[in-house]
Amino acid sequence: MGGFFKGVKAEVKKVSWPNKKELVNHTAVVIAVCAIMALLVWILDSGLHALLSLFIG
């Protein structure tokens, strides 16, 4: 079990952590993409709802 945690510690030291500017930039991109995708899903849902309402009544 101790060997596992030593391995984890060694791997964490190899990780290239982002600086603050990169972190903020990537976070903004993720939020923007999520907002755009949510908007597209909402538009698609509204369109399908309107289309089905025409057929079903």
PDB file of N, CA, C and O in Angstrom:
ATOM      1  N   MET A   1       0.831  -1.192   0.000  1.00  0.00           N
ATOM      2  CA  MET A   1       0.000   0.000   0.000  1.00  0.00           C
ATOM      3  C   MET A   1       0.869   1.248   0.000  1.00  0.00           C
ATOM      4  O   MET A   1       0.554   2.226  -0.678  1.00  0.00           O
ATOM      5  N   GLY A   2       1.964   1.220   0.758  1.00  0.00           N
ATOM      6  CA  GLY A   2       2.859   2.375   0.810  1.00  0.00           C
ATOM      7  C   GLY A   2       3.521   2.637  -0.528  1.00  0.00           C
ATOM      8  O   GLY A   2       3.779   3.788  -0.883  1.00  0.00           O
ATOM      9  N   GLY A   3       3.797   1.574  -1.276  1.00  0.00           N
ATOM     10  CA  GLY A   3       4.397   1.722  -2.600  1.00  0.00           C
ATOM     11  C   GLY A   3       3.470   2.440  -3.571  1.00  0.00           C
ATOM     12  O   GLY A   3       3.911   3.207  -4.427  1.00  0.00           O
ATOM     13  N   PHE A   4       2.188   2.178  -3.419  1.00  0.00           N
ATOM     14  CA  PHE A   4       1.202   2.837  -4.274  1.00  0.00           C
ATOM     15  C   PHE A   4       1.241   4.346  -4.079  1.00  0.00           C
ATOM     16  O   PHE A   4       1.274   5.108  -5.046  1.00  0.00           O
ATOM     17  N   PHE A   5       1.236   4.771  -2.811  1.00  0.00           N
ATOM     18  CA  PHE A   5       1.230   6.206  -2.533  1.00  0.00           C
ATOM     19  C   PHE A   5       2.544   6.867  -2.921  1.00  0.00           C
ATOM     20  O   PHE A   5       2.556   8.039  -3.297  1.00  0.00           O
ATOM     21  N   LYS A   6       3.645   6.138  -2.837  1.00  0.00           N
ATOM     22  CA  LYS A   6       4.923   6.678  -3.306  1.00  0.00           C
ATOM     23  C   LYS A   6       4.870   6.895  -4.815  1.00  0.00           C
ATOM     24  O   LYS A   6       5.382   7.891  -5.326  1.00  0.00           O
ATOM     25  N   GLY A   7       4.251   5.961  -5.518  1.00  0.00           N
ATOM     26  CA  GLY A   7       4.085   6.100  -6.963  1.00  0.00           C
ATOM     27  C   GLY A   7       3.190   7.275  -7.323  1.00  0.00           C
ATOM     28  O   GLY A   7       3.465   8.017  -8.265  1.00  0.00           O
ATOM     29  N   VAL A   8       2.120   7.432  -6.563  1.00  0.00           N
ATOM     30  CA  VAL A   8       1.208   8.557  -6.798  1.00  0.00           C
ATOM     31  C   VAL A   8       1.940   9.874  -6.579  1.00  0.00           C
ATOM     32  O   VAL A   8       1.805  10.805  -7.374  1.00  0.00           O
ATOM     33  N   LYS A   9       2.709   9.951  -5.508  1.00  0.00           N
ATOM     34  CA  LYS A   9       3.456  11.173  -5.201  1.00  0.00           C
ATOM     35  C   LYS A   9       4.454  11.491  -6.313  1.00  0.00           C
ATOM     36  O   LYS A   9       4.612  12.652  -6.691  1.00  0.00           O
ATOM     37  N   ALA A  10       5.121  10.478  -6.832  1.00  0.00           N
ATOM     38  CA  ALA A  10       6.086  10.680  -7.913  1.00  0.00           C
ATOM     39  C   ALA A  10       5.387  11.170  -9.181  1.00  0.00           C
ATOM     40  O   ALA A  10       5.911  12.035  -9.883  1.00  0.00           O
ATOM     41  N   GLU A  11       4.215  10.627  -9.474  1.00  0.00           N
ATOM     42  CA  GLU A  11       3.483  11.045 -10.669  1.00  0.00           C
ATOM     43  C   GLU A  11       2.946  12.468 -10.531  1.00  0.00           C
ATOM     44  O   GLU A  11       2.944  13.226 -11.501  1.00  0.00           O
ATOM     45  N   VAL A  12       2.494  12.833  -9.337  1.00  0.00           N
ATOM     46  CA  VAL A  12       1.979  14.189  -9.116  1.00  0.00           C
ATOM     47  C   VAL A  12       3.087  15.215  -9.308  1.00  0.00           C
ATOM     48  O   VAL A  12       2.829  16.323  -9.779  1.00  0.00           O
ATOM     49  N   LYS A  13       4.305  14.862  -8.953  1.00  0.00           N
ATOM     50  CA  LYS A  13       5.430  15.779  -9.143  1.00  0.00           C
ATOM     51  C   LYS A  13       5.715  16.013 -10.625  1.00  0.00           C
ATOM     52  O   LYS A  13       6.260  17.057 -10.987  1.00  0.00           O
ATOM     53  N   LYS A  14       5.357  15.061 -11.487  1.00  0.00           N
ATOM     54  CA  LYS A  14       5.590  15.181 -12.925  1.00  0.00           C
ATOM     55  C   LYS A  14       4.545  16.051 -13.628  1.00  0.00           C
ATOM     56  O   LYS A  14       4.749  16.483 -14.763  1.00  0.00           O
ATOM     57  N   VAL A  15       3.436  16.301 -12.951  1.00  0.00           N
ATOM     58  CA  VAL A  15       2.331  17.029 -13.573  1.00  0.00           C
ATOM     59  C   VAL A  15       2.739  18.473 -13.844  1.00  0.00           C
ATOM     60  O   VAL A  15       3.367  19.125 -13.010  1.00  0.00           O
ATOM     61  N   SER A  16       2.371  18.957 -15.024  1.00  0.00           N
ATOM     62  CA  SER A  16       2.616  20.355 -15.382  1.00  0.00           C
ATOM     63  C   SER A  16       1.366  21.150 -15.006  1.00  0.00           C
ATOM     64  O   SER A  16       0.380  21.139 -15.744  1.00  0.00           O
ATOM     65  N   TRP A  17       1.402  21.829 -13.878  1.00  0.00           N
ATOM     66  CA  TRP A  17       0.248  22.566 -13.386  1.00  0.00           C
ATOM     67  C   TRP A  17       0.145  23.904 -14.108  1.00  0.00           C
ATOM     68  O   TRP A  17       1.170  24.537 -14.362  1.00  0.00           O
ATOM     69  N   PRO A  18      -1.068  24.355 -14.446  1.00  0.00           N
ATOM     70  CA  PRO A  18      -1.218  25.636 -15.149  1.00  0.00           C
ATOM     71  C   PRO A  18      -0.979  26.812 -14.203  1.00  0.00           C
ATOM     72  O   PRO A  18      -1.199  26.720 -12.995  1.00  0.00           O
ATOM     73  N   ASN A  19      -0.518  27.927 -14.795  1.00  0.00           N
ATOM     74  CA  ASN A  19      -0.397  29.130 -13.972  1.00  0.00           C
ATOM     75  C   ASN A  19      -1.770  29.801 -13.897  1.00  0.00           C
ATOM     76  O   ASN A  19      -2.730  29.327 -14.504  1.00  0.00           O
ATOM     77  N   LYS A  20      -1.858  30.894 -13.157  1.00  0.00           N
ATOM     78  CA  LYS A  20      -3.156  31.517 -12.912  1.00  0.00           C
ATOM     79  C   LYS A  20      -3.795  32.016 -14.209  1.00  0.00           C
ATOM     80  O   LYS A  20      -5.002  31.870 -14.400  1.00  0.00           O
ATOM     81  N   LYS A  21      -2.994  32.603 -15.101  1.00  0.00           N
ATOM     82  CA  LYS A  21      -3.532  33.131 -16.357  1.00  0.00           C
ATOM     83  C   LYS A  21      -4.111  32.008 -17.214  1.00  0.00           C
ATOM     84  O   LYS A  21      -5.200  32.157 -17.770  1.00  0.00           O
ATOM     85  N   GLU A  22      -3.406  30.900 -17.325  1.00  0.00           N
ATOM     86  CA  GLU A  22      -3.895  29.758 -18.100  1.00  0.00           C
ATOM     87  C   GLU A  22      -5.164  29.179 -17.476  1.00  0.00           C
ATOM     88  O   GLU A  22      -6.108  28.821 -18.181  1.00  0.00           O
ATOM     89  N   LEU A  23      -5.173  29.094 -16.158  1.00  0.00           N
ATOM     90  CA  LEU A  23      -6.327  28.542 -15.458  1.00  0.00           C
ATOM     91  C   LEU A  23      -7.571  29.392 -15.693  1.00  0.00           C
ATOM     92  O   LEU A  23      -8.645  28.861 -15.978  1.00  0.00           O
ATOM     93  N   VAL A  24      -7.426  30.706 -15.575  1.00  0.00           N
ATOM     94  CA  VAL A  24      -8.560  31.607 -15.795  1.00  0.00           C
ATOM     95  C   VAL A  24      -9.022  31.526 -17.247  1.00  0.00           C
ATOM     96  O   VAL A  24     -10.223  31.489 -17.517  1.00  0.00           O
ATOM     97  N   ASN A  25      -8.077  31.498 -18.178  1.00  0.00           N
ATOM     98  CA  ASN A  25      -8.415  31.430 -19.597  1.00  0.00           C
ATOM     99  C   ASN A  25      -9.157  30.135 -19.928  1.00  0.00           C
ATOM    100  O   ASN A  25     -10.191  30.167 -20.596  1.00  0.00           O
ATOM    101  N   HIS A  26      -8.643  29.016 -19.472  1.00  0.00           N
ATOM    102  CA  HIS A  26      -9.286  27.734 -19.761  1.00  0.00           C
ATOM    103  C   HIS A  26     -10.652  27.625 -19.084  1.00  0.00           C
ATOM    104  O   HIS A  26     -11.582  27.045 -19.645  1.00  0.00           O
ATOM    105  N   THR A  27     -10.770  28.177 -17.893  1.00  0.00           N
ATOM    106  CA  THR A  27     -12.059  28.171 -17.204  1.00  0.00           C
ATOM    107  C   THR A  27     -13.084  28.985 -17.981  1.00  0.00           C
ATOM    108  O   THR A  27     -14.236  28.573 -18.118  1.00  0.00           O
ATOM    109  N   ALA A  28     -12.666  30.143 -18.490  1.00  0.00           N
ATOM    110  CA  ALA A  28     -13.571  30.983 -19.283  1.00  0.00           C
ATOM    111  C   ALA A  28     -14.014  30.261 -20.554  1.00  0.00           C
ATOM    112  O   ALA A  28     -15.176  30.360 -20.951  1.00  0.00           O
ATOM    113  N   VAL A  29     -13.107  29.547 -21.186  1.00  0.00           N
ATOM    114  CA  VAL A  29     -13.451  28.797 -22.401  1.00  0.00           C
ATOM    115  C   VAL A  29     -14.468  27.706 -22.076  1.00  0.00           C
ATOM    116  O   VAL A  29     -15.436  27.525 -22.816  1.00  0.00           O
ATOM    117  N   VAL A  30     -14.263  26.991 -20.996  1.00  0.00           N
ATOM    118  CA  VAL A  30     -15.192  25.919 -20.611  1.00  0.00           C
ATOM    119  C   VAL A  30     -16.574  26.494 -20.312  1.00  0.00           C
ATOM    120  O   VAL A  30     -17.583  25.929 -20.735  1.00  0.00           O
ATOM    121  N   ILE A  31     -16.632  27.607 -19.589  1.00  0.00           N
ATOM    122  CA  ILE A  31     -17.920  28.229 -19.266  1.00  0.00           C
ATOM    123  C   ILE A  31     -18.612  28.707 -20.538  1.00  0.00           C
ATOM    124  O   ILE A  31     -19.820  28.527 -20.692  1.00  0.00           O
ATOM    125  N   ALA A  32     -17.854  29.314 -21.450  1.00  0.00           N
ATOM    126  CA  ALA A  32     -18.434  29.800 -22.705  1.00  0.00           C
ATOM    127  C   ALA A  32     -18.973  28.647 -23.547  1.00  0.00           C
ATOM    128  O   ALA A  32     -20.076  28.738 -24.086  1.00  0.00           O
ATOM    129  N   VAL A  33     -18.215  27.577 -23.662  1.00  0.00           N
ATOM    130  CA  VAL A  33     -18.668  26.422 -24.452  1.00  0.00           C
ATOM    131  C   VAL A  33     -19.912  25.797 -23.819  1.00  0.00           C
ATOM    132  O   VAL A  33     -20.836  25.406 -24.531  1.00  0.00           O
ATOM    133  N   CYS A  34     -19.942  25.703 -22.505  1.00  0.00           N
ATOM    134  CA  CYS A  34     -21.128  25.156 -21.823  1.00  0.00           C
ATOM    135  C   CYS A  34     -22.351  26.034 -22.069  1.00  0.00           C
ATOM    136  O   CYS A  34     -23.447  25.524 -22.300  1.00  0.00           O
ATOM    137  N   ALA A  35     -22.166  27.352 -22.022  1.00  0.00           N
ATOM    138  CA  ALA A  35     -23.280  28.272 -22.262  1.00  0.00           C
ATOM    139  C   ALA A  35     -23.782  28.150 -23.698  1.00  0.00           C
ATOM    140  O   ALA A  35     -24.991  28.136 -23.931  1.00  0.00           O
ATOM    141  N   ILE A  36     -22.872  28.062 -24.654  1.00  0.00           N
ATOM    142  CA  ILE A  36     -23.264  27.921 -26.061  1.00  0.00           C
ATOM    143  C   ILE A  36     -24.005  26.606 -26.279  1.00  0.00           C
ATOM    144  O   ILE A  36     -25.026  26.577 -26.966  1.00  0.00           O
ATOM    145  N   MET A  37     -23.506  25.529 -25.707  1.00  0.00           N
ATOM    146  CA  MET A  37     -24.169  24.230 -25.865  1.00  0.00           C
ATOM    147  C   MET A  37     -25.551  24.240 -25.210  1.00  0.00           C
ATOM    148  O   MET A  37     -26.500  23.681 -25.761  1.00  0.00           O
ATOM    149  N   ALA A  38     -25.671  24.867 -24.046  1.00  0.00           N
ATOM    150  CA  ALA A  38     -26.970  24.956 -23.378  1.00  0.00           C
ATOM    151  C   ALA A  38     -27.953  25.746 -24.238  1.00  0.00           C
ATOM    152  O   ALA A  38     -29.122  25.379 -24.347  1.00  0.00           O
ATOM    153  N   LEU A  39     -27.478  26.829 -24.847  1.00  0.00           N
ATOM    154  CA  LEU A  39     -28.329  27.626 -25.727  1.00  0.00           C
ATOM    155  C   LEU A  39     -28.781  26.811 -26.941  1.00  0.00           C
ATOM    156  O   LEU A  39     -29.947  26.870 -27.329  1.00  0.00           O
ATOM    157  N   LEU A  40     -27.867  26.059 -27.533  1.00  0.00           N
ATOM    158  CA  LEU A  40     -28.225  25.231 -28.686  1.00  0.00           C
ATOM    159  C   LEU A  40     -29.239  24.150 -28.314  1.00  0.00           C
ATOM    160  O   LEU A  40     -30.171  23.887 -29.073  1.00  0.00           O
ATOM    161  N   VAL A  41     -29.063  23.532 -27.167  1.00  0.00           N
ATOM    162  CA  VAL A  41     -30.013  22.507 -26.718  1.00  0.00           C
ATOM    163  C   VAL A  41     -31.377  23.139 -26.459  1.00  0.00           C
ATOM    164  O   VAL A  41     -32.406  22.554 -26.795  1.00  0.00           O
ATOM    165  N   TRP A  42     -31.390  24.338 -25.860  1.00  0.00           N
ATOM    166  CA  TRP A  42     -32.646  25.030 -25.588  1.00  0.00           C
ATOM    167  C   TRP A  42     -33.370  25.371 -26.893  1.00  0.00           C
ATOM    168  O   TRP A  42     -34.583  25.188 -27.001  1.00  0.00           O
ATOM    169  N   ILE A  43     -32.619  25.869 -27.883  1.00  0.00           N
ATOM    170  CA  ILE A  43     -33.215  26.204 -29.180  1.00  0.00           C
ATOM    171  C   ILE A  43     -33.777  24.947 -29.844  1.00  0.00           C
ATOM    172  O   ILE A  43     -34.895  24.964 -30.359  1.00  0.00           O
ATOM    173  N   LEU A  44     -33.014  23.872 -29.835  1.00  0.00           N
ATOM    174  CA  LEU A  44     -33.474  22.615 -30.425  1.00  0.00           C
ATOM    175  C   LEU A  44     -34.711  22.091 -29.698  1.00  0.00           C
ATOM    176  O   LEU A  44     -35.661  21.640 -30.338  1.00  0.00           O
ATOM    177  N   ASP A  45     -34.705  22.146 -28.392  1.00  0.00           N
ATOM    178  CA  ASP A  45     -35.841  21.678 -27.602  1.00  0.00           C
ATOM    179  C   ASP A  45     -37.082  22.515 -27.893  1.00  0.00           C
ATOM    180  O   ASP A  45     -38.174  21.972 -28.061  1.00  0.00           O
ATOM    181  N   SER A  46     -36.920  23.819 -27.951  1.00  0.00           N
ATOM    182  CA  SER A  46     -38.060  24.698 -28.238  1.00  0.00           C
ATOM    183  C   SER A  46     -38.607  24.446 -29.637  1.00  0.00           C
ATOM    184  O   SER A  46     -39.821  24.419 -29.839  1.00  0.00           O
ATOM    185  N   GLY A  47     -37.712  24.263 -30.597  1.00  0.00           N
ATOM    186  CA  GLY A  47     -38.150  23.988 -31.966  1.00  0.00           C
ATOM    187  C   GLY A  47     -38.895  22.674 -32.079  1.00  0.00           C
ATOM    188  O   GLY A  47     -39.939  22.600 -32.726  1.00  0.00           O
ATOM    189  N   LEU A  48     -38.362  21.639 -31.453  1.00  0.00           N
ATOM    190  CA  LEU A  48     -39.044  20.340 -31.491  1.00  0.00           C
ATOM    191  C   LEU A  48     -40.379  20.387 -30.758  1.00  0.00           C
ATOM    192  O   LEU A  48     -41.347  19.755 -31.181  1.00  0.00           O
ATOM    193  N   HIS A  49     -40.430  21.130 -29.671  1.00  0.00           N
ATOM    194  CA  HIS A  49     -41.680  21.267 -28.927  1.00  0.00           C
ATOM    195  C   HIS A  49     -42.735  21.958 -29.798  1.00  0.00           C
ATOM    196  O   HIS A  49     -43.887  21.528 -29.839  1.00  0.00           O
ATOM    197  N   ALA A  50     -42.341  23.020 -30.485  1.00  0.00           N
ATOM    198  CA  ALA A  50     -43.272  23.729 -31.361  1.00  0.00           C
ATOM    199  C   ALA A  50     -43.719  22.831 -32.512  1.00  0.00           C
ATOM    200  O   ALA A  50     -44.895  22.828 -32.876  1.00  0.00           O
ATOM    201  N   LEU A  51     -42.800  22.081 -33.078  1.00  0.00           N
ATOM    202  CA  LEU A  51     -43.126  21.184 -34.189  1.00  0.00           C
ATOM    203  C   LEU A  51     -44.086  20.083 -33.743  1.00  0.00           C
ATOM    204  O   LEU A  51     -45.054  19.781 -34.441  1.00  0.00           O
ATOM    205  N   LEU A  52     -43.825  19.494 -32.600  1.00  0.00           N
ATOM    206  CA  LEU A  52     -44.722  18.449 -32.097  1.00  0.00           C
ATOM    207  C   LEU A  52     -46.080  19.013 -31.721  1.00  0.00           C
ATOM    208  O   LEU A  52     -47.094  18.328 -31.864  1.00  0.00           O
ATOM    209  N   SER A  53     -46.118  20.233 -31.247  1.00  0.00           N
ATOM    210  CA  SER A  53     -47.395  20.853 -30.896  1.00  0.00           C
ATOM    211  C   SER A  53     -48.281  21.021 -32.127  1.00  0.00           C
ATOM    212  O   SER A  53     -49.505  20.946 -32.025  1.00  0.00           O
ATOM    213  N   LEU A  54     -47.670  21.247 -33.285  1.00  0.00           N
ATOM    214  CA  LEU A  54     -48.448  21.362 -34.520  1.00  0.00           C
ATOM    215  C   LEU A  54     -49.116  20.034 -34.873  1.00  0.00           C
ATOM    216  O   LEU A  54     -50.264  20.015 -35.317  1.00  0.00           O
ATOM    217  N   PHE A  55     -48.407  18.937 -34.678  1.00  0.00           N
ATOM    218  CA  PHE A  55     -48.944  17.626 -35.036  1.00  0.00           C
ATOM    219  C   PHE A  55     -49.899  17.078 -33.986  1.00  0.00           C
ATOM    220  O   PHE A  55     -50.932  16.499 -34.321  1.00  0.00           O
ATOM    221  N   ILE A  56     -49.558  17.259 -32.729  1.00  0.00           N
ATOM    222  CA  ILE A  56     -50.361  16.676 -31.653  1.00  0.00           C
ATOM    223  C   ILE A  56     -51.536  17.579 -31.298  1.00  0.00           C
ATOM    224  O   ILE A  56     -52.639  17.112 -31.016  1.00  0.00           O
ATOM    225  N   GLY A  57     -51.277  18.861 -31.318  1.00  0.00           N
ATOM    226  CA  GLY A  57     -52.363  19.795 -31.059  1.00  0.00           C
ATOM    227  C   GLY A  57     -52.335  20.281 -29.712  1.00  0.00           C
ATOM    228  O   GLY A  57     -53.187  21.082 -29.327  1.00  0.00           O
TER     229      GLY A  57
END
